[in-house]
Amino acid sequence: MIDVTDSNYLAIVKRLVADERKVKRGTNLQNIPSRTDAGKRVRKCFVPPPGYKFIGSDLGQIEPRIQAHIMYEKYGDNSMRQIFIDGTGYYETMAMRTFDLPRENCEDKALDPTGTFSPRAMMKTGVLAKSYDQSVQSFSKKMKVPMTVAERFFSGFDEQFPAFTLMVKDIREGMRAKGFVETLYGRKRRFPDYQRVAEEVRRNERKLTQYYIERKPLLNKTSLTSKEQARLDKLQELIAPLASKRGLVNYWERAAFNAVIQGTGADILKMNGNRMARICMERGWELSASIHDELKIAVPDEDVTPGTIELVRDVMTNTVELSVPLVTDTVIEPRWMEEYSPEEWFAKNE
């Protein structure tokens, strides 16, 4: 048994990659699409054992809840957390506060009073834009809205949720300094080559900028001489490796934030799954799958009761405690994708 540490991590990964021994891997059900007709047909092929039903339960909006928890616990910012405490609708309430609009303009598919944009849809994309440190110009282009609207979103968001940008910045700076980030439960995601590649990008930034400046007029020309074409080809050749490494550094910096938020969500689901697996072993049930933020178990027909549903909900929402409430959506399924709410199921089978 070898202890994995920050100093030997990369060497161990290289050994594992080079190891030609085969280990059977489990089926990755997450790769089966849920929105296409073909994906739905494949999912419906998964059925529980005879005399059993699936019970599926997922964590609702777990990533923004983790963000709200960090903002509250680390920075004393209650702005996002209070939305979950009040249960007023995450994106709707954020859109109302960011754009200073009434709720009717911030519901799903509703438009702002001018009919220019959907505040709720912009908020969903905007949270990711803030997470990835996207510029106002890029956001305006992506959302196909005027710069004034994009600027209004950025300024309104920072005013209403002041710790969000600081949280993203601190996580990235921690990765830059240490070469890794940690989930709330101490699991590390390492970026062993970040500092070396980032330093190389810094050294070459001026050179890359000069190449871009020289290339621009050549790209704008409708026709090129053979000499100009040769120079353009050479510039493309010079730019490609430098731009690729700069893109890699930017990707790692985005991934650092994702690793903390998504990784913490994965940790929570694993702890829920651990508790659920013990319950299944005790009761003769089956822990069938873990898919994204969902656990799916197979339960004998006689055990499909309101008490079982409450037990499943308790596992999903109370195994781990955050400063925000956790929520879950639980369904009963004769087969995967054939879903009934508990209320529908028990009313149908009275």
SESE-112986 format. One record per residue (C-alpha): residue number from 1; residue in three letters; x, y, z. Coordinates in steps of 0.2 Angstrom, whole numbers. Layout:
! SESE-112986
+-----+------+-------+-------+-------+
| pos | code |     X |     Y |     Z |
+-----+------+-------+-------+-------+
| NUM |  ALA |     X |     Y |     Z |
...
+-----+------+-------+-------+-------+
! end
This chain:
! SESE-112986
+-----+------+-------+-------+-------+
| pos | code |     X |     Y |     Z |
+-----+------+-------+-------+-------+
|   1 |  MET |     0 |     0 |     0 |
|   2 |  ILE |     7 |    17 |    -5 |
|   3 |  ASP |     2 |    33 |     3 |
|   4 |  VAL |    -3 |    46 |   -11 |
|   5 |  THR |     4 |    63 |    -6 |
|   6 |  ASP |     7 |    80 |   -15 |
|   7 |  SER |    25 |    76 |   -19 |
|   8 |  ASN |    23 |    58 |   -26 |
|   9 |  TYR |     5 |    61 |   -34 |
|  10 |  LEU |    11 |    64 |   -52 |
|  11 |  ALA |    24 |    49 |   -52 |
|  12 |  ILE |    10 |    37 |   -46 |
|  13 |  VAL |    -2 |    43 |   -59 |
|  14 |  LYS |    11 |    40 |   -73 |
|  15 |  ARG |    14 |    22 |   -66 |
|  16 |  LEU |    -5 |    19 |   -66 |
|  17 |  VAL |    -6 |    25 |   -84 |
|  18 |  ALA |     8 |    14 |   -90 |
|  19 |  ASP |     1 |    -1 |   -81 |
|  20 |  GLU |    -5 |   -13 |   -94 |
|  21 |  ARG |   -15 |   -24 |   -82 |
|  22 |  LYS |   -34 |   -23 |   -85 |
|  23 |  VAL |   -47 |   -20 |   -71 |
|  24 |  LYS |   -65 |   -22 |   -75 |
|  25 |  ARG |   -74 |    -5 |   -74 |
|  26 |  GLY |   -92 |    -2 |   -70 |
|  27 |  THR |  -105 |     4 |   -82 |
|  28 |  ASN |  -106 |    23 |   -84 |
|  29 |  LEU |  -124 |    26 |   -84 |
|  30 |  GLN |  -121 |    45 |   -84 |
|  31 |  ASN |  -116 |    44 |  -103 |
|  32 |  ILE |  -134 |    38 |  -108 |
|  33 |  PRO |  -142 |    54 |  -114 |
|  34 |  SER |  -159 |    58 |  -106 |
|  35 |  ARG |  -166 |    70 |  -119 |
|  36 |  THR |  -165 |    61 |  -135 |
|  37 |  ASP |  -177 |    48 |  -141 |
|  38 |  ALA |  -164 |    35 |  -142 |
|  39 |  GLY |  -157 |    39 |  -125 |
|  40 |  LYS |  -174 |    37 |  -117 |
|  41 |  ARG |  -177 |    21 |  -126 |
|  42 |  VAL |  -160 |    14 |  -119 |
|  43 |  ARG |  -164 |    20 |  -102 |
|  44 |  LYS |  -181 |    12 |  -102 |
|  45 |  CYS |  -172 |    -5 |  -105 |
|  46 |  PHE |  -166 |    -4 |   -86 |
|  47 |  VAL |  -179 |   -12 |   -75 |
|  48 |  PRO |  -178 |   -18 |   -57 |
|  49 |  PRO |  -179 |   -36 |   -52 |
|  50 |  PRO |  -196 |   -45 |   -53 |
|  51 |  GLY |  -207 |   -39 |   -38 |
|  52 |  TYR |  -197 |   -23 |   -36 |
|  53 |  LYS |  -198 |    -5 |   -40 |
|  54 |  PHE |  -185 |     8 |   -42 |
|  55 |  ILE |  -185 |    23 |   -31 |
|  56 |  GLY |  -174 |    37 |   -38 |
|  57 |  SER |  -169 |    53 |   -28 |
|  58 |  ASP |  -158 |    67 |   -33 |
|  59 |  LEU |  -150 |    82 |   -25 |
|  60 |  GLY |  -159 |    98 |   -30 |
|  61 |  GLN |  -148 |   113 |   -35 |
|  62 |  ILE |  -134 |   106 |   -25 |
|  63 |  GLU |  -120 |   116 |   -33 |
|  64 |  PRO |  -128 |   134 |   -30 |
|  65 |  ARG |  -132 |   128 |   -12 |
|  66 |  ILE |  -113 |   124 |   -10 |
|  67 |  GLN |  -109 |   141 |   -17 |
|  68 |  ALA |  -121 |   149 |    -5 |
|  69 |  HIS |  -114 |   139 |    10 |
|  70 |  ILE |   -96 |   144 |     6 |
|  71 |  MET |  -101 |   163 |     4 |
|  72 |  TYR |  -110 |   162 |    21 |
|  73 |  GLU |   -97 |   152 |    31 |
|  74 |  LYS |   -81 |   160 |    24 |
|  75 |  TYR |   -86 |   178 |    20 |
|  76 |  GLY |  -102 |   181 |    30 |
|  77 |  ASP |  -112 |   184 |    15 |
|  78 |  ASN |  -130 |   178 |    17 |
|  79 |  SER |  -136 |   185 |     1 |
|  80 |  MET |  -137 |   169 |    -9 |
|  81 |  ARG |  -140 |   158 |     6 |
|  82 |  GLN |  -156 |   167 |    11 |
|  83 |  ILE |  -164 |   163 |    -5 |
|  84 |  PHE |  -163 |   145 |    -1 |
|  85 |  ILE |  -169 |   148 |    17 |
|  86 |  ASP |  -184 |   157 |    11 |
|  87 |  GLY |  -187 |   145 |    -4 |
|  88 |  THR |  -192 |   158 |   -16 |
|  89 |  GLY |  -185 |   151 |   -31 |
|  90 |  TYR |  -166 |   152 |   -35 |
|  91 |  TYR |  -165 |   159 |   -52 |
|  92 |  GLU |  -181 |   169 |   -51 |
|  93 |  THR |  -176 |   178 |   -35 |
|  94 |  MET |  -158 |   181 |   -41 |
|  95 |  ALA |  -165 |   189 |   -57 |
|  96 |  MET |  -177 |   200 |   -48 |
|  97 |  ARG |  -163 |   207 |   -37 |
|  98 |  THR |  -150 |   208 |   -50 |
|  99 |  PHE |  -161 |   217 |   -63 |
| 100 |  ASP |  -173 |   226 |   -50 |
| 101 |  LEU |  -188 |   218 |   -59 |
| 102 |  PRO |  -205 |   211 |   -52 |
| 103 |  ARG |  -207 |   192 |   -51 |
| 104 |  GLU |  -218 |   191 |   -67 |
| 105 |  ASN |  -204 |   197 |   -77 |
| 106 |  CYS |  -192 |   184 |   -70 |
| 107 |  GLU |  -202 |   168 |   -71 |
| 108 |  ASP |  -197 |   154 |   -83 |
| 109 |  LYS |  -198 |   161 |  -102 |
| 110 |  ALA |  -204 |   178 |   -96 |
| 111 |  LEU |  -196 |   194 |  -104 |
| 112 |  ASP |  -190 |   210 |   -96 |
| 113 |  PRO |  -202 |   225 |   -99 |
| 114 |  THR |  -194 |   230 |  -115 |
| 115 |  GLY |  -195 |   212 |  -122 |
| 116 |  THR |  -176 |   212 |  -125 |
| 117 |  PHE |  -171 |   197 |  -114 |
| 118 |  SER |  -176 |   184 |  -102 |
| 119 |  PRO |  -170 |   188 |   -85 |
| 120 |  ARG |  -171 |   171 |   -78 |
| 121 |  ALA |  -162 |   163 |   -93 |
| 122 |  MET |  -149 |   176 |   -92 |
| 123 |  MET |  -146 |   173 |   -74 |
| 124 |  LYS |  -143 |   154 |   -77 |
| 125 |  THR |  -130 |   158 |   -90 |
| 126 |  GLY |  -124 |   173 |   -80 |
| 127 |  VAL |  -119 |   163 |   -65 |
| 128 |  LEU |  -108 |   152 |   -75 |
| 129 |  ALA |  -101 |   167 |   -84 |
| 130 |  LYS |   -96 |   174 |   -67 |
| 131 |  SER |   -89 |   157 |   -61 |
| 132 |  TYR |   -78 |   157 |   -77 |
| 133 |  ASP |   -73 |   175 |   -76 |
| 134 |  GLN |   -80 |   179 |   -93 |
| 135 |  SER |   -79 |   197 |   -99 |
| 136 |  VAL |   -94 |   208 |  -101 |
| 137 |  GLN |   -90 |   209 |  -120 |
| 138 |  SER |   -90 |   190 |  -121 |
| 139 |  PHE |  -106 |   188 |  -111 |
| 140 |  SER |  -115 |   201 |  -122 |
| 141 |  LYS |  -110 |   192 |  -138 |
| 142 |  LYS |  -115 |   175 |  -131 |
| 143 |  MET |  -132 |   180 |  -124 |
| 144 |  LYS |  -135 |   191 |  -140 |
| 145 |  VAL |  -140 |   206 |  -129 |
| 146 |  PRO |  -133 |   224 |  -130 |
| 147 |  MET |  -118 |   229 |  -120 |
| 148 |  THR |  -129 |   240 |  -108 |
| 149 |  VAL |  -139 |   224 |  -103 |
| 150 |  ALA |  -123 |   214 |  -100 |
| 151 |  GLU |  -116 |   228 |   -90 |
| 152 |  ARG |  -132 |   229 |   -80 |
| 153 |  PHE |  -131 |   211 |   -76 |
| 154 |  PHE |  -113 |   211 |   -70 |
| 155 |  SER |  -114 |   227 |   -60 |
| 156 |  GLY |  -131 |   221 |   -52 |
| 157 |  PHE |  -124 |   204 |   -48 |
| 158 |  ASP |  -109 |   210 |   -39 |
| 159 |  GLU |  -120 |   222 |   -29 |
| 160 |  GLN |  -132 |   209 |   -24 |
| 161 |  PHE |  -120 |   195 |   -21 |
| 162 |  PRO |  -104 |   203 |   -16 |
| 163 |  ALA |   -94 |   188 |   -10 |
| 164 |  PHE |   -97 |   177 |   -26 |
| 165 |  THR |   -83 |   185 |   -36 |
| 166 |  LEU |   -71 |   185 |   -21 |
| 167 |  MET |   -75 |   166 |   -18 |
| 168 |  VAL |   -70 |   162 |   -36 |
| 169 |  LYS |   -55 |   173 |   -35 |
| 170 |  ASP |   -49 |   165 |   -19 |
| 171 |  ILE |   -51 |   147 |   -25 |
| 172 |  ARG |   -41 |   151 |   -41 |
| 173 |  GLU |   -27 |   160 |   -31 |
| 174 |  GLY |   -26 |   146 |   -19 |
| 175 |  MET |   -23 |   134 |   -34 |
| 176 |  ARG |   -10 |   145 |   -41 |
| 177 |  ALA |     0 |   146 |   -25 |
| 178 |  LYS |    -2 |   127 |   -20 |
| 179 |  GLY |    -5 |   118 |   -36 |
| 180 |  PHE |   -21 |   110 |   -29 |
| 181 |  VAL |   -38 |   114 |   -22 |
| 182 |  GLU |   -49 |   105 |   -10 |
| 183 |  THR |   -67 |   101 |    -8 |
| 184 |  LEU |   -76 |   106 |     8 |
| 185 |  TYR |   -72 |    88 |    14 |
| 186 |  GLY |   -53 |    89 |    11 |
| 187 |  ARG |   -53 |    79 |    -6 |
| 188 |  LYS |   -39 |    86 |   -17 |
| 189 |  ARG |   -39 |    90 |   -36 |
| 190 |  ARG |   -21 |    93 |   -41 |
| 191 |  PHE |   -14 |   103 |   -55 |
| 192 |  PRO |     4 |    98 |   -55 |
| 193 |  ASP |     9 |   106 |   -71 |
| 194 |  TYR |     0 |   123 |   -68 |
| 195 |  GLN |    14 |   133 |   -61 |
| 196 |  ARG |    27 |   128 |   -74 |
| 197 |  VAL |    15 |   130 |   -89 |
| 198 |  ALA |     8 |   147 |   -82 |
| 199 |  GLU |    26 |   154 |   -80 |
| 200 |  GLU |    29 |   149 |   -98 |
| 201 |  VAL |    14 |   158 |  -104 |
| 202 |  ARG |    18 |   173 |   -94 |
| 203 |  ARG |    36 |   174 |  -102 |
| 204 |  ASN |    28 |   172 |  -120 |
| 205 |  GLU |    13 |   183 |  -118 |
| 206 |  ARG |    21 |   199 |  -126 |
| 207 |  LYS |    28 |   188 |  -140 |
| 208 |  LEU |    10 |   181 |  -143 |
| 209 |  THR |     3 |   198 |  -143 |
| 210 |  GLN |    15 |   204 |  -156 |
| 211 |  TYR |    11 |   189 |  -167 |
| 212 |  TYR |    -8 |   193 |  -165 |
| 213 |  ILE |    -5 |   211 |  -170 |
| 214 |  GLU |     6 |   206 |  -185 |
| 215 |  ARG |    -7 |   193 |  -191 |
| 216 |  LYS |   -23 |   204 |  -190 |
| 217 |  PRO |   -20 |   215 |  -205 |
| 218 |  LEU |   -15 |   199 |  -215 |
| 219 |  LEU |   -31 |   191 |  -210 |
| 220 |  ASN |   -41 |   206 |  -215 |
| 221 |  LYS |   -34 |   207 |  -233 |
| 222 |  THR |   -45 |   200 |  -247 |
| 223 |  SER |   -30 |   193 |  -256 |
| 224 |  LEU |   -12 |   190 |  -251 |
| 225 |  THR |     5 |   190 |  -261 |
| 226 |  SER |    14 |   173 |  -260 |
| 227 |  LYS |    26 |   182 |  -248 |
| 228 |  GLU |    12 |   188 |  -237 |
| 229 |  GLN |     4 |   171 |  -237 |
| 230 |  ALA |    20 |   163 |  -232 |
| 231 |  ARG |    22 |   175 |  -217 |
| 232 |  LEU |     3 |   172 |  -212 |
| 233 |  ASP |     7 |   153 |  -212 |
| 234 |  LYS |    22 |   155 |  -202 |
| 235 |  LEU |    13 |   166 |  -189 |
| 236 |  GLN |    -1 |   153 |  -188 |
| 237 |  GLU |    13 |   140 |  -184 |
| 238 |  LEU |    21 |   151 |  -171 |
| 239 |  ILE |     4 |   156 |  -163 |
| 240 |  ALA |    -3 |   139 |  -161 |
| 241 |  PRO |     8 |   131 |  -147 |
| 242 |  LEU |     8 |   148 |  -137 |
| 243 |  ALA |   -11 |   150 |  -138 |
| 244 |  SER |   -14 |   132 |  -134 |
| 245 |  LYS |    -4 |   133 |  -118 |
| 246 |  ARG |   -13 |   149 |  -113 |
| 247 |  GLY |   -29 |   141 |  -116 |
| 248 |  LEU |   -24 |   126 |  -105 |
| 249 |  VAL |   -19 |   138 |   -91 |
| 250 |  ASN |   -36 |   146 |   -93 |
| 251 |  TYR |   -45 |   129 |   -93 |
| 252 |  TRP |   -36 |   124 |   -77 |
| 253 |  GLU |   -41 |   140 |   -68 |
| 254 |  ARG |   -59 |   137 |   -72 |
| 255 |  ALA |   -57 |   119 |   -68 |
| 256 |  ALA |   -51 |   123 |   -50 |
| 257 |  PHE |   -67 |   132 |   -46 |
| 258 |  ASN |   -77 |   118 |   -53 |
| 259 |  ALA |   -67 |   105 |   -44 |
| 260 |  VAL |   -72 |   113 |   -27 |
| 261 |  ILE |   -90 |   115 |   -31 |
| 262 |  GLN |   -94 |   100 |   -41 |
| 263 |  GLY |   -82 |    90 |   -31 |
| 264 |  THR |   -90 |    94 |   -15 |
| 265 |  GLY |  -107 |    89 |   -22 |
| 266 |  ALA |   -99 |    72 |   -27 |
| 267 |  ASP |   -93 |    70 |    -9 |
| 268 |  ILE |  -110 |    73 |    -2 |
| 269 |  LEU |  -118 |    61 |   -14 |
| 270 |  LYS |  -105 |    48 |   -10 |
| 271 |  MET |  -109 |    50 |     9 |
| 272 |  ASN |  -127 |    48 |     5 |
| 273 |  GLY |  -123 |    33 |    -5 |
| 274 |  ASN |  -113 |    25 |     9 |
| 275 |  ARG |  -127 |    27 |    21 |
| 276 |  MET |  -140 |    21 |     8 |
| 277 |  ALA |  -130 |     6 |     4 |
| 278 |  ARG |  -129 |     1 |    23 |
| 279 |  ILE |  -148 |     3 |    24 |
| 280 |  CYS |  -150 |    -8 |     8 |
| 281 |  MET |  -139 |   -21 |    15 |
| 282 |  GLU |  -149 |   -21 |    32 |
| 283 |  ARG |  -166 |   -22 |    23 |
| 284 |  GLY |  -162 |   -33 |     8 |
| 285 |  TRP |  -164 |   -19 |    -4 |
| 286 |  GLU |  -153 |   -15 |   -19 |
| 287 |  LEU |  -142 |     0 |   -22 |
| 288 |  SER |  -144 |     0 |   -41 |
| 289 |  ALA |  -135 |    15 |   -47 |
| 290 |  SER |  -128 |    33 |   -44 |
| 291 |  ILE |  -131 |    44 |   -59 |
| 292 |  HIS |  -125 |    62 |   -58 |
| 293 |  ASP |  -134 |    69 |   -42 |
| 294 |  GLU |  -146 |    54 |   -40 |
| 295 |  LEU |  -146 |    38 |   -31 |
| 296 |  LYS |  -157 |    24 |   -37 |
| 297 |  ILE |  -162 |     9 |   -27 |
| 298 |  ALA |  -173 |    -6 |   -30 |
| 299 |  VAL |  -186 |   -10 |   -16 |
| 300 |  PRO |  -198 |   -25 |   -15 |
| 301 |  ASP |  -216 |   -20 |   -19 |
| 302 |  GLU |  -222 |   -22 |    -1 |
| 303 |  ASP |  -208 |   -10 |     5 |
| 304 |  VAL |  -214 |     4 |    -7 |
| 305 |  THR |  -222 |    14 |     7 |
| 306 |  PRO |  -223 |    32 |    12 |
| 307 |  GLY |  -211 |    27 |    26 |
| 308 |  THR |  -198 |    21 |    14 |
| 309 |  ILE |  -200 |    37 |     4 |
| 310 |  GLU |  -197 |    48 |    20 |
| 311 |  LEU |  -182 |    37 |    24 |
| 312 |  VAL |  -174 |    40 |     6 |
| 313 |  ARG |  -178 |    58 |     8 |
| 314 |  ASP |  -169 |    59 |    25 |
| 315 |  VAL |  -154 |    50 |    18 |
| 316 |  MET |  -153 |    63 |     4 |
| 317 |  THR |  -156 |    79 |    14 |
| 318 |  ASN |  -150 |    75 |    32 |
| 319 |  THR |  -134 |    64 |    30 |
| 320 |  VAL |  -124 |    80 |    27 |
| 321 |  GLU |  -128 |    96 |    35 |
| 322 |  LEU |  -124 |   113 |    27 |
| 323 |  SER |  -129 |   130 |    32 |
| 324 |  VAL |  -142 |   129 |    18 |
| 325 |  PRO |  -156 |   116 |    18 |
| 326 |  LEU |  -154 |   102 |     5 |
| 327 |  VAL |  -169 |    96 |    -5 |
| 328 |  THR |  -172 |    81 |   -15 |
| 329 |  ASP |  -185 |    76 |   -29 |
| 330 |  THR |  -190 |    57 |   -26 |
| 331 |  VAL |  -199 |    47 |   -39 |
| 332 |  ILE |  -205 |    29 |   -40 |
| 333 |  GLU |  -201 |    20 |   -56 |
| 334 |  PRO |  -208 |     3 |   -63 |
| 335 |  ARG |  -193 |     5 |   -75 |
| 336 |  TRP |  -181 |    19 |   -78 |
| 337 |  MET |  -188 |    35 |   -86 |
| 338 |  GLU |  -206 |    29 |   -81 |
| 339 |  GLU |  -208 |    41 |   -66 |
| 340 |  TYR |  -222 |    43 |   -53 |
| 341 |  SER |  -222 |    56 |   -39 |
| 342 |  PRO |  -225 |    47 |   -22 |
| 343 |  GLU |  -242 |    56 |   -22 |
| 344 |  GLU |  -247 |    50 |   -39 |
| 345 |  TRP |  -241 |    32 |   -35 |
| 346 |  PHE |  -250 |    30 |   -18 |
| 347 |  ALA |  -266 |    38 |   -25 |
| 348 |  LYS |  -265 |    26 |   -40 |
| 349 |  ASN |  -262 |    11 |   -29 |
| 350 |  GLU |  -274 |    14 |   -15 |
+-----+------+-------+-------+-------+
! end
